[in-house]
Amino acid sequence: FENGEISGNGGGSDHAPVSGLYMTGGRLQNTVVSNNYYRGGGKGTVYDNKCGGINATGGTLLNVLVARNSATTGLANWTGGLRMSGSAKAINVTVVDNVSDGNVGEQLTYAGGTLANAIVEGKANGTPSGKNLLTAGPVAFRNRAKGDYRLTAAATDCIDQGDNASLADYPGVPDLEGKPRI
């Protein structure tokens, strides 16, 4: 899937792992995943590992924005934004303004895979492998209130901080705005 948007999905059931996108393979590129919500509750392992945005156990996320997703009324392992495990790869991703009432990552729950050149603003759980740009504090986005998550010149802790080698397998792939990445 490329150059699109996955937005406004919602619901929740005992066995559904996500409301936005459940990814086991393939490639999601230059896409915005936003405003998806997972609602539920209950007890036991069947309720663990739920996610409002993307639950990736395989495949590649490339130049993806994960914003304003939520997973609420949950238990321990719920994630608002991005949950990674298995062989999943996330390269040049921004994960911001997601919400979860679980006790792990509102933005990111990392249980495996590779995360590179990522901006993750807020609560994350796990220790990602790969070269990362993870931030806890506020990032200078153009207009967060209106969903414009492009970086301003003031975002010096993020601009030109990525690892170009992470893109070696994806030559010429533009960023989310269609501009050259390197």
FIKOLZA-1660 file (N, C-alpha, C; in steps of 0.1 Angstrom, whole numbers, plus 5000, padded with zeros to 4 digits):
% residues 182
   i   px   py   pz ch aa at
   1 5009 4988 5000  A  F  N
   1 5000 5000 5000  A  F CA
   1 5009 5012 5000  A  F  C
   2 5006 5022 4992  A  E  N
   2 5015 5033 4990  A  E CA
   2 5007 5046 4988  A  E  C
   3 5012 5057 4993  A  N  N
   3 5007 5071 4991  A  N CA
   3 4992 5072 4995  A  N  C
   4 4989 5067 5007  A  G  N
   4 4975 5068 5011  A  G CA
   4 4973 5071 5025  A  G  C
   5 4961 5069 5030  A  E  N
   5 4957 5072 5044  A  E CA
   5 4948 5061 5049  A  E  C
   6 4951 5057 5061  A  I  N
   6 4942 5047 5068  A  I CA
   6 4937 5055 5080  A  I  C
   7 4925 5058 5080  A  S  N
   7 4920 5068 5090  A  S CA
   7 4905 5065 5094  A  S  C
   8 4901 5068 5106  A  G  N
   8 4888 5067 5110  A  G CA
   8 4882 5054 5113  A  G  C
   9 4890 5044 5114  A  N  N
   9 4885 5030 5117  A  N CA
   9 4884 5028 5132  A  N  C
  10 4874 5021 5136  A  G  N
  10 4872 5019 5150  A  G CA
  10 4865 5006 5154  A  G  C
  11 4865 5003 5166  A  G  N
  11 4858 4992 5172  A  G CA
  11 4867 4985 5182  A  G  C
  12 4865 4972 5182  A  G  N
  12 4872 4963 5191  A  G CA
  12 4865 4951 5194  A  G  C
  13 4872 4940 5194  A  S  N
  13 4866 4927 5198  A  S CA
  13 4877 4920 5206  A  S  C
  14 4873 4909 5212  A  D  N
  14 4882 4901 5221  A  D CA
  14 4894 4896 5213  A  D  C
  15 4892 4893 5200  A  H  N
  15 4903 4887 5192  A  H CA
  15 4909 4895 5181  A  H  C
  16 4904 4907 5179  A  A  N
  16 4909 4916 5168  A  A CA
  16 4921 4923 5174  A  A  C
  17 4933 4923 5167  A  P  N
  17 4945 4929 5173  A  P CA
  17 4947 4944 5171  A  P  C
  18 4939 4950 5162  A  V  N
  18 4941 4964 5159  A  V CA
  18 4928 4970 5152  A  V  C
  19 4927 4983 5152  A  S  N
  19 4917 4989 5145  A  S CA
  19 4922 4996 5132  A  S  C
  20 4934 5001 5132  A  G  N
  20 4940 5007 5120  A  G CA
  20 4945 4997 5110  A  G  C
  21 4956 4991 5113  A  L  N
  21 4962 4982 5103  A  L CA
  21 4970 4971 5111  A  L  C
  22 4967 4958 5107  A  Y  N
  22 4974 4947 5112  A  Y CA
  22 4983 4942 5101  A  Y  C
  23 4996 4942 5102  A  M  N
  23 5005 4940 5092  A  M CA
  23 5014 4928 5095  A  M  C
  24 5014 4918 5086  A  T  N
  24 5022 4906 5087  A  T CA
  24 5032 4905 5076  A  T  C
  25 5032 4913 5066  A  G  N
  25 5041 4913 5055  A  G CA
  25 5038 4924 5046  A  G  C
  26 5046 4925 5035  A  G  N
  26 5044 4935 5025  A  G CA
  26 5050 4948 5029  A  G  C
  27 5046 4959 5022  A  R  N
  27 5052 4972 5025  A  R CA
  27 5041 4983 5025  A  R  C
  28 5042 4991 5036  A  L  N
  28 5033 5003 5037  A  L CA
  28 5043 5015 5035  A  L  C
  29 5040 5023 5025  A  Q  N
  29 5049 5033 5022  A  Q CA
  29 5042 5047 5020  A  Q  C
  30 5048 5057 5025  A  N  N
  30 5043 5071 5023  A  N CA
  30 5028 5072 5026  A  N  C
  31 5025 5067 5038  A  T  N
  31 5011 5066 5043  A  T CA
  31 5009 5073 5056  A  T  C
  32 4998 5078 5058  A  V  N
  32 4994 5084 5071  A  V CA
  32 4984 5074 5077  A  V  C
  33 4986 5070 5090  A  V  N
  33 4977 5062 5097  A  V CA
  33 4973 5070 5109  A  V  C
  34 4960 5075 5109  A  S  N
  34 4956 5084 5120  A  S CA
  34 4941 5083 5123  A  S  C
  35 4938 5087 5135  A  N  N
  35 4925 5088 5140  A  N CA
  35 4917 5075 5140  A  N  C
  36 4924 5064 5142  A  N  N
  36 4918 5051 5144  A  N CA
  36 4917 5048 5159  A  N  C
  37 4907 5041 5163  A  Y  N
  37 4905 5038 5178  A  Y CA
  37 4902 5024 5180  A  Y  C
  38 4907 5019 5191  A  Y  N
  38 4903 5005 5196  A  Y CA
  38 4897 5007 5210  A  Y  C
  39 4885 5002 5212  A  R  N
  39 4879 5002 5225  A  R CA
  39 4876 4988 5229  A  R  C
  40 4877 4985 5241  A  G  N
  40 4874 4972 5246  A  G CA
  40 4877 4971 5261  A  G  C
  41 4878 4959 5266  A  G  N
  41 4880 4957 5280  A  G CA
  41 4879 4942 5283  A  G  C
  42 4882 4939 5295  A  G  N
  42 4881 4925 5299  A  G CA
  42 4893 4920 5306  A  G  C
  43 4894 4907 5307  A  K  N
  43 4905 4901 5314  A  K CA
  43 4912 4890 5306  A  K  C
  44 4924 4887 5309  A  G  N
  44 4931 4875 5303  A  G CA
  44 4939 4879 5291  A  G  C
  45 4947 4870 5286  A  T  N
  45 4956 4872 5275  A  T CA
  45 4949 4875 5262  A  T  C
  46 4937 4871 5260  A  V  N
  46 4930 4874 5248  A  V CA
  46 4929 4889 5246  A  V  C
  47 4930 4897 5257  A  Y  N
  47 4929 4912 5256  A  Y CA
  47 4942 4919 5255  A  Y  C
  48 4953 4912 5255  A  D  N
  48 4966 4918 5255  A  D CA
  48 4970 4921 5240  A  D  C
  49 4980 4930 5239  A  N  N
  49 4986 4933 5226  A  N CA
  49 4976 4940 5216  A  N  C
  50 4967 4948 5221  A  K  N
  50 4958 4955 5212  A  K CA
  50 4964 4968 5208  A  K  C
  51 4960 4974 5197  A  C  N
  51 4966 4986 5192  A  C CA
  51 4956 4994 5184  A  C  C
  52 4957 5007 5185  A  G  N
  52 4948 5016 5178  A  G CA
  52 4953 5019 5164  A  G  C
  53 4966 5020 5162  A  G  N
  53 4972 5024 5149  A  G CA
  53 4977 5013 5141  A  G  C
  54 4989 5008 5143  A  I  N
  54 4995 4997 5135  A  I CA
  54 5000 4987 5144  A  I  C
  55 4997 4974 5142  A  N  N
  55 5003 4963 5149  A  N CA
  55 5010 4955 5138  A  N  C
  56 5023 4956 5138  A  A  N
  56 5032 4951 5128  A  A CA
  56 5040 4939 5133  A  A  C
  57 5037 4927 5128  A  T  N
  57 5045 4915 5131  A  T CA
  57 5055 4911 5120  A  T  C
  58 5054 4918 5109  A  G  N
  58 5062 4915 5097  A  G CA
  58 5060 4927 5087  A  G  C
  59 5068 4926 5076  A  G  N
  59 5067 4936 5066  A  G CA
  59 5075 4949 5069  A  G  C
  60 5073 4959 5061  A  T  N
  60 5081 4971 5062  A  T CA
  60 5072 4984 5062  A  T  C
  61 5074 4992 5071  A  L  N
  61 5068 5006 5072  A  L CA
  61 5079 5015 5067  A  L  C
  62 5076 5023 5057  A  L  N
  62 5086 5032 5051  A  L CA
  62 5080 5046 5049  A  L  C
  63 5085 5056 5056  A  N  N
  63 5080 5070 5055  A  N CA
  63 5065 5070 5059  A  N  C
  64 5062 5066 5071  A  V  N
  64 5048 5065 5076  A  V CA
  64 5047 5074 5088  A  V  C
  65 5035 5081 5089  A  L  N
  65 5031 5089 5100  A  L CA
  65 5020 5082 5108  A  L  C
  66 5022 5079 5121  A  V  N
  66 5013 5073 5129  A  V CA
  66 5009 5083 5140  A  V  C
  67 4997 5089 5139  A  A  N
  67 4993 5100 5147  A  A CA
  67 4978 5099 5151  A  A  C
  68 4976 5103 5164  A  R  N
  68 4962 5105 5169  A  R CA
  68 4954 5092 5169  A  R  C
  69 4960 5081 5171  A  N  N
  69 4953 5068 5172  A  N CA
  69 4951 5066 5187  A  N  C
  70 4942 5057 5191  A  S  N
  70 4940 5054 5205  A  S CA
  70 4936 5039 5207  A  S  C
  71 4939 5035 5219  A  A  N
  71 4935 5021 5224  A  A CA
  71 4932 5023 5239  A  A  C
  72 4919 5022 5242  A  T  N
  72 4915 5025 5256  A  T CA
  72 4906 5015 5262  A  T  C
  73 4904 5016 5275  A  T  N
  73 4897 5006 5283  A  T CA
  73 4904 4993 5282  A  T  C
  74 4917 4993 5283  A  G  N
  74 4924 4981 5281  A  G CA
  74 4932 4976 5293  A  G  C
  75 4940 4967 5290  A  L  N
  75 4949 4961 5301  A  L CA
  75 4963 4964 5297  A  L  C
  76 4972 4956 5303  A  A  N
  76 4986 4958 5303  A  A CA
  76 4993 4961 5289  A  A  C
  77 4990 4954 5279  A  N  N
  77 4998 4955 5267  A  N CA
  77 4991 4963 5255  A  N  C
  78 4984 4973 5259  A  W  N
  78 4977 4981 5248  A  W CA
  78 4986 4992 5244  A  W  C
  79 4985 4995 5231  A  T  N
  79 4993 5006 5225  A  T CA
  79 4985 5015 5216  A  T  C
  80 4986 5028 5218  A  G  N
  80 4979 5037 5209  A  G CA
  80 4984 5038 5195  A  G  C
  81 4997 5039 5193  A  G  N
  81 5003 5042 5180  A  G CA
  81 5008 5030 5172  A  G  C
  82 5020 5025 5175  A  L  N
  82 5027 5015 5168  A  L CA
  82 5031 5004 5177  A  L  C
  83 5027 4991 5174  A  R  N
  83 5032 4980 5181  A  R CA
  83 5040 4971 5171  A  R  C
  84 5053 4969 5175  A  M  N
  84 5062 4961 5166  A  M CA
  84 5066 4948 5173  A  M  C
  85 5067 4938 5165  A  S  N
  85 5072 4925 5169  A  S CA
  85 5076 4917 5157  A  S  C
  86 5082 4905 5160  A  G  N
  86 5086 4896 5149  A  G CA
  86 5097 4902 5140  A  G  C
  87 5094 4902 5127  A  S  N
  87 5104 4907 5117  A  S CA
  87 5100 4920 5111  A  S  C
  88 5091 4927 5118  A  A  N
  88 5087 4940 5112  A  A CA
  88 5098 4950 5112  A  A  C
  89 5098 4959 5101  A  K  N
  89 5108 4970 5100  A  K CA
  89 5100 4983 5099  A  K  C
  90 5105 4993 5106  A  A  N
  90 5099 5006 5105  A  A CA
  90 5110 5016 5103  A  A  C
  91 5110 5022 5091  A  I  N
  91 5121 5031 5087  A  I CA
  91 5115 5045 5083  A  I  C
  92 5121 5055 5089  A  N  N
  92 5116 5069 5086  A  N CA
  92 5101 5070 5090  A  N  C
  93 5098 5067 5103  A  V  N
  93 5085 5068 5108  A  V CA
  93 5084 5079 5118  A  V  C
  94 5072 5085 5119  A  T  N
  94 5070 5095 5130  A  T CA
  94 5057 5090 5137  A  T  C
  95 5059 5088 5150  A  V  N
  95 5048 5083 5159  A  V CA
  95 5046 5093 5170  A  V  C
  96 5034 5099 5170  A  V  N
  96 5031 5111 5178  A  V CA
  96 5016 5112 5181  A  V  C
  97 5013 5118 5193  A  D  N
  97 5000 5121 5197  A  D CA
  97 4990 5110 5197  A  D  C
  98 4995 5098 5200  A  N  N
  98 4986 5086 5202  A  N CA
  98 4983 5084 5217  A  N  C
  99 4972 5077 5220  A  V  N
  99 4968 5076 5234  A  V CA
  99 4965 5062 5237  A  V  C
 100 4969 5058 5249  A  S  N
 100 4965 5044 5254  A  S CA
 100 4964 5045 5269  A  S  C
 101 4954 5037 5275  A  D  N
 101 4953 5037 5289  A  D CA
 101 4959 5025 5295  A  D  C
 102 4966 5017 5287  A  G  N
 102 4974 5006 5292  A  G CA
 102 4986 5011 5299  A  G  C
 103 4994 5002 5305  A  N  N
 103 5006 5006 5312  A  N CA
 103 5019 5005 5304  A  N  C
 104 5018 5004 5291  A  V  N
 104 5030 5003 5283  A  V CA
 104 5030 5015 5274  A  V  C
 105 5034 5014 5261  A  G  N
 105 5037 5025 5252  A  G CA
 105 5024 5031 5246  A  G  C
 106 5022 5044 5249  A  E  N
 106 5012 5051 5242  A  E CA
 106 5015 5053 5228  A  E  C
 107 5028 5056 5225  A  Q  N
 107 5033 5058 5211  A  Q CA
 107 5037 5045 5205  A  Q  C
 108 5046 5038 5212  A  L  N
 108 5053 5026 5207  A  L CA
 108 5054 5015 5217  A  L  C
 109 5051 5003 5213  A  T  N
 109 5055 4991 5221  A  T CA
 109 5064 4983 5212  A  T  C
 110 5076 4981 5216  A  Y  N
 110 5086 4974 5208  A  Y CA
 110 5088 4960 5214  A  Y  C
 111 5085 4950 5207  A  A  N
 111 5088 4936 5211  A  A CA
 111 5096 4928 5201  A  A  C
 112 5101 4935 5191  A  G  N
 112 5110 4929 5181  A  G CA
 112 5109 4936 5168  A  G  C
 113 5118 4932 5159  A  G  N
 113 5119 4939 5146  A  G CA
 113 5130 4950 5146  A  G  C
 114 5129 4958 5136  A  T  N
 114 5139 4969 5134  A  T CA
 114 5133 4982 5133  A  T  C
 115 5137 4992 5140  A  L  N
 115 5132 5006 5140  A  L CA
 115 5144 5015 5137  A  L  C
 116 5143 5022 5126  A  A  N
 116 5154 5031 5122  A  A CA
 116 5149 5045 5118  A  A  C
 117 5156 5055 5121  A  N  N
 117 5153 5069 5118  A  N CA
 117 5138 5072 5122  A  N  C
 118 5135 5070 5134  A  A  N
 118 5122 5072 5139  A  A CA
 118 5121 5084 5149  A  A  C
 119 5110 5091 5148  A  I  N
 119 5107 5101 5158  A  I CA
 119 5095 5096 5165  A  I  C
 120 5097 5093 5178  A  V  N
 120 5087 5088 5187  A  V CA
 120 5086 5097 5199  A  V  C
 121 5075 5105 5199  A  E  N
 121 5074 5115 5209  A  E CA
 121 5064 5110 5220  A  E  C
 122 5070 5108 5231  A  G  N
 122 5061 5103 5242  A  G CA
 122 5065 5089 5247  A  G  C
 123 5056 5083 5254  A  K  N
 123 5058 5071 5261  A  K CA
 123 5060 5059 5252  A  K  C
 124 5072 5052 5253  A  A  N
 124 5075 5040 5245  A  A CA
 124 5079 5029 5255  A  A  C
 125 5077 5017 5250  A  N  N
 125 5081 5005 5258  A  N CA
 125 5089 4996 5250  A  N  C
 126 5100 4991 5255  A  G  N
 126 5109 4982 5248  A  G CA
 126 5122 4990 5244  A  G  C
 127 5132 4982 5239  A  T  N
 127 5144 4988 5234  A  T CA
 127 5146 4984 5220  A  T  C
 128 5143 4993 5210  A  P  N
 128 5144 4990 5196  A  P CA
 128 5158 4987 5191  A  P  C
 129 5159 4978 5181  A  S  N
 129 5172 4976 5175  A  S CA
 129 5173 4985 5162  A  S  C
 130 5185 4989 5159  A  G  N
 130 5187 4998 5147  A  G CA
 130 5191 5011 5151  A  G  C
 131 5194 5020 5142  A  K  N
 131 5198 5034 5145  A  K CA
 131 5185 5042 5146  A  K  C
 132 5183 5048 5157  A  N  N
 132 5170 5055 5160  A  N CA
 132 5172 5069 5163  A  N  C
 133 5161 5076 5162  A  L  N
 133 5160 5090 5167  A  L CA
 133 5147 5090 5175  A  L  C
 134 5149 5088 5188  A  L  N
 134 5137 5087 5197  A  L CA
 134 5137 5099 5206  A  L  C
 135 5126 5106 5206  A  T  N
 135 5126 5118 5215  A  T CA
 135 5115 5116 5225  A  T  C
 136 5117 5122 5237  A  A  N
 136 5107 5121 5247  A  A CA
 136 5100 5135 5248  A  A  C
 137 5107 5145 5245  A  G  N
 137 5102 5159 5247  A  G CA
 137 5095 5164 5234  A  G  C
 138 5090 5176 5235  A  P  N
 138 5082 5181 5224  A  P CA
 138 5091 5183 5211  A  P  C
 139 5085 5179 5200  A  V  N
 139 5092 5181 5187  A  V CA
 139 5085 5194 5180  A  V  C
 140 5094 5202 5174  A  A  N
 140 5088 5214 5167  A  A CA
 140 5082 5210 5154  A  A  C
 141 5069 5207 5154  A  F  N
 141 5061 5204 5142  A  F CA
 141 5055 5217 5137  A  F  C
 142 5052 5218 5124  A  R  N
 142 5046 5230 5119  A  R CA
 142 5033 5234 5125  A  R  C
 143 5023 5225 5126  A  N  N
 143 5010 5229 5132  A  N CA
 143 5004 5216 5137  A  N  C
 144 5008 5212 5149  A  R  N
 144 5003 5200 5155  A  R CA
 144 4988 5200 5157  A  R  C
 145 4983 5211 5161  A  A  N
 145 4968 5212 5163  A  A CA
 145 4960 5209 5151  A  A  C
 146 4966 5212 5139  A  K  N
 146 4959 5209 5126  A  K CA
 146 4964 5196 5120  A  K  C
 147 4972 5188 5126  A  G  N
 147 4977 5176 5121  A  G CA
 147 4988 5177 5111  A  G  C
 148 4995 5189 5111  A  D  N
 148 5007 5191 5102  A  D CA
 148 5019 5187 5110  A  D  C
 149 5024 5175 5108  A  Y  N
 149 5036 5170 5115  A  Y CA
 149 5049 5172 5107  A  Y  C
 150 5050 5181 5098  A  R  N
 150 5062 5184 5091  A  R CA
 150 5071 5191 5101  A  R  C
 151 5084 5189 5101  A  L  N
 151 5093 5195 5110  A  L CA
 151 5096 5210 5106  A  L  C
 152 5097 5218 5116  A  T  N
 152 5102 5232 5114  A  T CA
 152 5117 5232 5115  A  T  C
 153 5122 5244 5111  A  A  N
 153 5137 5246 5112  A  A CA
 153 5142 5244 5127  A  A  C
 154 5133 5247 5136  A  A  N
 154 5136 5246 5151  A  A CA
 154 5138 5232 5155  A  A  C
 155 5134 5222 5147  A  A  N
 155 5135 5208 5151  A  A CA
 155 5149 5202 5149  A  A  C
 156 5159 5210 5154  A  T  N
 156 5173 5206 5151  A  T CA
 156 5177 5192 5157  A  T  C
 157 5170 5188 5167  A  D  N
 157 5174 5175 5173  A  D CA
 157 5169 5163 5164  A  D  C
 158 5161 5167 5153  A  C  N
 158 5155 5156 5144  A  C CA
 158 5161 5158 5130  A  C  C
 159 5163 5170 5125  A  I  N
 159 5167 5172 5111  A  I CA
 159 5181 5167 5109  A  I  C
 160 5182 5160 5098  A  D  N
 160 5195 5154 5094  A  D CA
 160 5202 5145 5104  A  D  C
 161 5194 5139 5112  A  Q  N
 161 5200 5130 5123  A  Q CA
 161 5198 5115 5120  A  Q  C
 162 5192 5112 5109  A  G  N
 162 5189 5098 5106  A  G CA
 162 5202 5091 5100  A  G  C
 163 5200 5078 5098  A  D  N
 163 5211 5070 5092  A  D CA
 163 5207 5066 5078  A  D  C
 164 5214 5072 5068  A  N  N
 164 5211 5070 5054  A  N CA
 164 5213 5055 5050  A  N  C
 165 5222 5048 5057  A  A  N
 165 5224 5034 5054  A  A CA
 165 5211 5026 5056  A  A  C
 166 5202 5031 5064  A  S  N
 166 5189 5024 5066  A  S CA
 166 5181 5024 5054  A  S  C
 167 5183 5033 5044  A  L  N
 167 5176 5034 5032  A  L CA
 167 5182 5027 5020  A  L  C
 168 5193 5020 5022  A  A  N
 168 5201 5014 5011  A  A CA
 168 5192 5004 5003  A  A  C
 169 5183 4998 5009  A  D  N
 169 5174 4988 5001  A  D CA
 169 5162 4995 4994  A  D  C
 170 5161 5009 4996  A  Y  N
 170 5150 5016 4991  A  Y CA
 170 5155 5029 4983  A  Y  C
 171 5163 5027 4973  A  P  N
 171 5169 5039 4966  A  P CA
 171 5158 5047 4959  A  P  C
 172 5159 5060 4960  A  G  N
 172 5150 5069 4953  A  G CA
 172 5136 5070 4959  A  G  C
 173 5133 5063 4970  A  V  N
 173 5120 5064 4975  A  V CA
 173 5119 5078 4982  A  V  C
 174 5109 5086 4978  A  P  N
 174 5107 5099 4984  A  P CA
 174 5101 5099 4998  A  P  C
 175 5101 5110 5004  A  D  N
 175 5095 5111 5018  A  D CA
 175 5080 5112 5016  A  D  C
 176 5074 5115 5027  A  L  N
 176 5059 5116 5028  A  L CA
 176 5054 5127 5019  A  L  C
 177 5062 5137 5017  A  E  N
 177 5058 5149 5009  A  E CA
 177 5062 5147 4994  A  E  C
 178 5068 5136 4991  A  G  N
 178 5072 5133 4977  A  G CA
 178 5086 5139 4974  A  G  C
 179 5093 5144 4984  A  K  N
 179 5106 5150 4982  A  K CA
 179 5117 5139 4984  A  K  C
 180 5129 5141 4978  A  P  N
 180 5140 5132 4980  A  P CA
 180 5143 5130 4995  A  P  C
 181 5146 5118 4999  A  R  N
 181 5149 5116 5014  A  R CA
 181 5163 5119 5017  A  R  C
 182 5172 5116 5008  A  I  N
 182 5186 5118 5010  A  I CA
 182 5191 5129 5000  A  I  C
% end
